[in-house]
Amino acid sequence: MTEPDRRAEGATAGVPLVRGAETLVVRIERQDGPSAPARWEEFHVERRPNANVISVLMQIQRNPVTSDGKKTTPPAWDAACLEEVCGSCTMNINGKVRQACSALIDKLAQPVTLQPMKKFPLVRDLAVDRSKMFNALKRIHGWIPVDGTYDLGPGPRQAQEDQEINYVLSTCMTCGCCLEVCPQVSPSTAFIGAAAISQARLFNNHPTGKMQADERLRALMDLGGVGDCGKAGNCVQACPKSIPLTSSIAEMARDTTRQALRDYFRRDERKGSAGPAG
């Protein structure tokens, strides 16, 4: 059977192919829920110019028929901005963790293999629960408290050097790439991860955020904090925004050491040294 005949046969079986069109092979690791067994499904879809992984998933979603002609459920995945800003479409593509919206099909080897991130609880198929990252931001007080009931006027001036550093740190989209490649992150460990550590650096480097710096540093001194980093360096290689995560980890490690010394020598002040009542 010739290639055009095979394509025509696939089209009659329900596979979304057009006679004479170039086909793309996509393999997806499927799982109907956290406790359901995993399975692999293969799809043949029409290859379109300038397509990304999201658009290919949408093609499969519109006609969820496997390469052997079996009808299946539409694959589930997360996506929002489609501009590599929100981080929600992060998944393992051909064995590399990255965003599906910026993964162009023309630059990927075939077959295109899609898997969910493995360091996060699975929801279904390619969708995972990234709550651990947002809980980590709560732990390190990843915000700057301000009174918004009245006009505060212009904020405090920042040095140009600090602005340049803070801008890069602020591009973190909580995508999870750094946790996915970190050997210290697993169900048996409590490591908070590089993203939250770097965000602590960002807020501690802000003129107003400095007022809560000690709280963030003490959070990083607890179990699973910056001291649990194994210095593998995988995080900085995987970060899609090229954030200097290892530099943030090193700086927060130094700052937590200084904070521990300050807390030790000021322990009497924190307890209150009013002296015995006369």
MISEDREN-302067 format. One record per residue (C-alpha): residue number from 1; residue in one letter; x, y, z. Coordinates in steps of 0.25 Angstrom, whole numbers. Layout:
# MISEDREN-302067
+-----+------+-------+-------+-------+
: pos : code :    c1 :    c2 :    c3 :
+-----+------+-------+-------+-------+
: NUM :    a :     X :     Y :     Z :
...
+-----+------+-------+-------+-------+
***
This chain:
# MISEDREN-302067
+-----+------+-------+-------+-------+
: pos : code :    c1 :    c2 :    c3 :
+-----+------+-------+-------+-------+
:   1 :    m :     0 :     0 :     0 :
:   2 :    t :     5 :    14 :    -4 :
:   3 :    e :     7 :    25 :     6 :
:   4 :    p :    -5 :    33 :     0 :
:   5 :    d :   -14 :    20 :     1 :
:   6 :    r :   -10 :    19 :    16 :
:   7 :    r :   -14 :    33 :    18 :
:   8 :    a :   -27 :    32 :    11 :
:   9 :    e :   -30 :    19 :    19 :
:  10 :    g :   -26 :    27 :    32 :
:  11 :    a :   -36 :    38 :    28 :
:  12 :    t :   -47 :    28 :    26 :
:  13 :    a :   -44 :    22 :    40 :
:  14 :    g :   -47 :    36 :    46 :
:  15 :    v :   -32 :    40 :    48 :
:  16 :    p :   -32 :    55 :    44 :
:  17 :    l :   -24 :    54 :    32 :
:  18 :    v :   -25 :    61 :    18 :
:  19 :    r :   -21 :    53 :     6 :
:  20 :    g :    -7 :    57 :     2 :
:  21 :    a :    -4 :    65 :    15 :
:  22 :    e :     8 :    63 :    23 :
:  23 :    t :     5 :    55 :    36 :
:  24 :    l :    10 :    57 :    50 :
:  25 :    v :    11 :    46 :    60 :
:  26 :    v :     8 :    50 :    75 :
:  27 :    r :     9 :    41 :    86 :
:  28 :    i :     2 :    45 :    99 :
:  29 :    e :     3 :    39 :   113 :
:  30 :    r :   -11 :    38 :   118 :
:  31 :    q :   -17 :    36 :   132 :
:  32 :    d :   -31 :    38 :   135 :
:  33 :    g :   -29 :    42 :   149 :
:  34 :    p :   -18 :    41 :   160 :
:  35 :    s :   -21 :    27 :   164 :
:  36 :    a :   -25 :    22 :   150 :
:  37 :    p :   -14 :    14 :   142 :
:  38 :    a :    -6 :    21 :   132 :
:  39 :    r :    -6 :    18 :   117 :
:  40 :    w :     0 :    23 :   104 :
:  41 :    e :    -8 :    27 :    92 :
:  42 :    e :    -3 :    31 :    79 :
:  43 :    f :   -10 :    41 :    69 :
:  44 :    h :    -7 :    44 :    55 :
:  45 :    v :   -11 :    59 :    51 :
:  46 :    e :    -9 :    68 :    40 :
:  47 :    r :     4 :    75 :    41 :
:  48 :    r :     1 :    90 :    39 :
:  49 :    p :    12 :   102 :    38 :
:  50 :    n :    15 :   110 :    50 :
:  51 :    a :     8 :   101 :    59 :
:  52 :    n :    11 :    99 :    74 :
:  53 :    v :     8 :    87 :    83 :
:  54 :    i :    -5 :    94 :    88 :
:  55 :    s :   -10 :    95 :    74 :
:  56 :    v :    -7 :    81 :    72 :
:  57 :    l :   -14 :    77 :    85 :
:  58 :    m :   -26 :    85 :    80 :
:  59 :    q :   -26 :    77 :    67 :
:  60 :    i :   -27 :    64 :    75 :
:  61 :    q :   -37 :    70 :    84 :
:  62 :    r :   -47 :    73 :    73 :
:  63 :    n :   -45 :    59 :    67 :
:  64 :    p :   -40 :    49 :    78 :
:  65 :    v :   -37 :    37 :    70 :
:  66 :    t :   -24 :    29 :    72 :
:  67 :    s :   -15 :    25 :    60 :
:  68 :    d :   -22 :    11 :    60 :
:  69 :    g :   -35 :    17 :    58 :
:  70 :    k :   -41 :    16 :    72 :
:  71 :    k :   -50 :    27 :    78 :
:  72 :    t :   -44 :    32 :    91 :
:  73 :    t :   -46 :    44 :   101 :
:  74 :    p :   -41 :    57 :    98 :
:  75 :    p :   -27 :    59 :   105 :
:  76 :    a :   -27 :    69 :   117 :
:  77 :    w :   -17 :    80 :   119 :
:  78 :    d :   -15 :    94 :   125 :
:  79 :    a :   -13 :   106 :   117 :
:  80 :    a :   -16 :   121 :   118 :
:  81 :    c :    -8 :   132 :   113 :
:  82 :    l :    -1 :   125 :   101 :
:  83 :    e :    10 :   135 :   102 :
:  84 :    e :    20 :   128 :   112 :
:  85 :    v :    15 :   137 :   123 :
:  86 :    c :     6 :   129 :   132 :
:  87 :    g :    13 :   116 :   132 :
:  88 :    s :     1 :   107 :   133 :
:  89 :    c :     4 :    99 :   120 :
:  90 :    t :    17 :    93 :   125 :
:  91 :    m :    19 :    79 :   122 :
:  92 :    n :    30 :    69 :   118 :
:  93 :    i :    31 :    70 :   103 :
:  94 :    n :    41 :    60 :    96 :
:  95 :    g :    46 :    58 :   110 :
:  96 :    k :    49 :    72 :   113 :
:  97 :    v :    41 :    81 :   122 :
:  98 :    r :    36 :    93 :   116 :
:  99 :    q :    23 :   101 :   112 :
: 100 :    a :    15 :    95 :   101 :
: 101 :    c :    11 :   109 :    96 :
: 102 :    s :    25 :   112 :    92 :
: 103 :    a :    29 :    98 :    87 :
: 104 :    l :    28 :    99 :    72 :
: 105 :    i :    25 :    86 :    64 :
: 106 :    d :    35 :    90 :    53 :
: 107 :    k :    46 :    90 :    63 :
: 108 :    l :    42 :    77 :    70 :
: 109 :    a :    47 :    63 :    66 :
: 110 :    q :    36 :    52 :    63 :
: 111 :    p :    29 :    46 :    69 :
: 112 :    v :    25 :    57 :    78 :
: 113 :    t :    24 :    51 :    92 :
: 114 :    l :    16 :    58 :   103 :
: 115 :    q :    16 :    55 :   117 :
: 116 :    p :    11 :    62 :   130 :
: 117 :    m :    21 :    68 :   140 :
: 118 :    k :    25 :    57 :   150 :
: 119 :    k :    28 :    65 :   162 :
: 120 :    f :    14 :    70 :   164 :
: 121 :    p :     1 :    63 :   167 :
: 122 :    l :    -6 :    58 :   155 :
: 123 :    v :   -20 :    63 :   152 :
: 124 :    r :   -22 :    57 :   138 :
: 125 :    d :   -14 :    54 :   126 :
: 126 :    l :    -5 :    66 :   124 :
: 127 :    a :   -11 :    74 :   135 :
: 128 :    v :    -4 :    75 :   149 :
: 129 :    d :    -7 :    82 :   162 :
: 130 :    r :     4 :    93 :   165 :
: 131 :    s :    -2 :    97 :   178 :
: 132 :    k :    11 :    93 :   185 :
: 133 :    m :    18 :   105 :   178 :
: 134 :    f :     7 :   115 :   182 :
: 135 :    n :     7 :   109 :   196 :
: 136 :    a :    22 :   112 :   196 :
: 137 :    l :    20 :   126 :   193 :
: 138 :    k :    11 :   128 :   205 :
: 139 :    r :    21 :   121 :   213 :
: 140 :    i :    32 :   132 :   209 :
: 141 :    h :    22 :   143 :   210 :
: 142 :    g :    23 :   146 :   195 :
: 143 :    w :    16 :   159 :   195 :
: 144 :    i :    18 :   173 :   200 :
: 145 :    p :     8 :   178 :   210 :
: 146 :    v :     3 :   192 :   207 :
: 147 :    d :    -9 :   200 :   212 :
: 148 :    g :   -18 :   202 :   200 :
: 149 :    t :   -28 :   210 :   206 :
: 150 :    y :   -22 :   224 :   202 :
: 151 :    d :   -12 :   229 :   192 :
: 152 :    l :     2 :   225 :   196 :
: 153 :    g :     8 :   234 :   186 :
: 154 :    p :    21 :   230 :   179 :
: 155 :    g :    28 :   218 :   184 :
: 156 :    p :    42 :   219 :   190 :
: 157 :    r :    54 :   221 :   180 :
: 158 :    q :    61 :   209 :   176 :
: 159 :    a :    75 :   208 :   171 :
: 160 :    q :    77 :   205 :   156 :
: 161 :    e :    85 :   193 :   159 :
: 162 :    d :    74 :   187 :   168 :
: 163 :    q :    63 :   190 :   158 :
: 164 :    e :    71 :   182 :   147 :
: 165 :    i :    72 :   170 :   157 :
: 166 :    n :    58 :   171 :   162 :
: 167 :    y :    52 :   171 :   148 :
: 168 :    v :    59 :   158 :   144 :
: 169 :    l :    54 :   152 :   157 :
: 170 :    s :    40 :   157 :   155 :
: 171 :    t :    39 :   149 :   142 :
: 172 :    c :    37 :   136 :   149 :
: 173 :    m :    23 :   130 :   145 :
: 174 :    t :    23 :   119 :   155 :
: 175 :    c :    23 :   109 :   144 :
: 176 :    g :    29 :    98 :   151 :
: 177 :    c :    41 :    95 :   142 :
: 178 :    c :    51 :    97 :   153 :
: 179 :    l :    44 :    87 :   162 :
: 180 :    e :    42 :    77 :   151 :
: 181 :    v :    57 :    76 :   149 :
: 182 :    c :    62 :    77 :   163 :
: 183 :    p :    67 :    64 :   170 :
: 184 :    q :    64 :    70 :   183 :
: 185 :    v :    49 :    71 :   180 :
: 186 :    s :    41 :    58 :   182 :
: 187 :    p :    29 :    53 :   190 :
: 188 :    s :    39 :    49 :   202 :
: 189 :    t :    45 :    62 :   203 :
: 190 :    a :    40 :    76 :   208 :
: 191 :    f :    50 :    85 :   199 :
: 192 :    i :    43 :    98 :   196 :
: 193 :    g :    49 :    99 :   182 :
: 194 :    a :    57 :   110 :   175 :
: 195 :    a :    45 :   118 :   170 :
: 196 :    a :    41 :   122 :   184 :
: 197 :    i :    55 :   124 :   189 :
: 198 :    s :    57 :   134 :   177 :
: 199 :    q :    44 :   141 :   180 :
: 200 :    a :    49 :   143 :   195 :
: 201 :    r :    61 :   150 :   189 :
: 202 :    l :    52 :   159 :   180 :
: 203 :    f :    43 :   164 :   191 :
: 204 :    n :    55 :   165 :   201 :
: 205 :    n :    62 :   174 :   191 :
: 206 :    h :    50 :   183 :   190 :
: 207 :    p :    51 :   196 :   199 :
: 208 :    t :    37 :   193 :   205 :
: 209 :    g :    39 :   178 :   205 :
: 210 :    k :    52 :   179 :   213 :
: 211 :    m :    43 :   182 :   225 :
: 212 :    q :    38 :   167 :   225 :
: 213 :    a :    52 :   162 :   221 :
: 214 :    d :    54 :   155 :   234 :
: 215 :    e :    41 :   147 :   233 :
: 216 :    r :    44 :   142 :   219 :
: 217 :    l :    58 :   138 :   224 :
: 218 :    r :    53 :   131 :   236 :
: 219 :    a :    43 :   123 :   227 :
: 220 :    l :    55 :   119 :   218 :
: 221 :    m :    62 :   114 :   231 :
: 222 :    d :    52 :   104 :   234 :
: 223 :    l :    51 :    90 :   229 :
: 224 :    g :    51 :    89 :   214 :
: 225 :    g :    57 :   103 :   213 :
: 226 :    v :    70 :   108 :   206 :
: 227 :    g :    79 :    99 :   214 :
: 228 :    d :    72 :    86 :   207 :
: 229 :    c :    77 :    91 :   193 :
: 230 :    g :    87 :    81 :   187 :
: 231 :    k :    94 :    91 :   178 :
: 232 :    a :    91 :    82 :   166 :
: 233 :    g :    89 :    94 :   157 :
: 234 :    n :    78 :    88 :   148 :
: 235 :    c :    68 :    99 :   152 :
: 236 :    v :    76 :   110 :   145 :
: 237 :    q :    78 :   101 :   132 :
: 238 :    a :    63 :    98 :   132 :
: 239 :    c :    57 :   112 :   135 :
: 240 :    p :    50 :   117 :   122 :
: 241 :    k :    52 :   132 :   127 :
: 242 :    s :    67 :   130 :   130 :
: 243 :    i :    66 :   135 :   144 :
: 244 :    p :    79 :   134 :   152 :
: 245 :    l :    73 :   124 :   162 :
: 246 :    t :    86 :   118 :   167 :
: 247 :    s :    90 :   133 :   170 :
: 248 :    s :    78 :   135 :   177 :
: 249 :    i :    80 :   122 :   185 :
: 250 :    a :    94 :   126 :   189 :
: 251 :    e :    90 :   140 :   193 :
: 252 :    m :    78 :   135 :   202 :
: 253 :    a :    87 :   124 :   208 :
: 254 :    r :    97 :   136 :   212 :
: 255 :    d :    85 :   144 :   217 :
: 256 :    t :    79 :   133 :   225 :
: 257 :    t :    93 :   131 :   232 :
: 258 :    r :    93 :   145 :   236 :
: 259 :    q :    79 :   145 :   241 :
: 260 :    a :    82 :   133 :   249 :
: 261 :    l :    94 :   140 :   256 :
: 262 :    r :    85 :   153 :   258 :
: 263 :    d :    74 :   144 :   264 :
: 264 :    y :    84 :   138 :   273 :
: 265 :    f :    90 :   151 :   279 :
: 266 :    r :    76 :   157 :   280 :
: 267 :    r :    69 :   146 :   286 :
: 268 :    d :    68 :   154 :   299 :
: 269 :    e :    62 :   166 :   292 :
: 270 :    r :    51 :   157 :   285 :
: 271 :    k :    48 :   151 :   299 :
: 272 :    g :    47 :   164 :   305 :
: 273 :    s :    58 :   169 :   315 :
: 274 :    a :    50 :   178 :   324 :
: 275 :    g :    57 :   172 :   336 :
: 276 :    p :    51 :   168 :   349 :
: 277 :    a :    39 :   175 :   355 :
: 278 :    g :    44 :   184 :   366 :
+-----+------+-------+-------+-------+
***
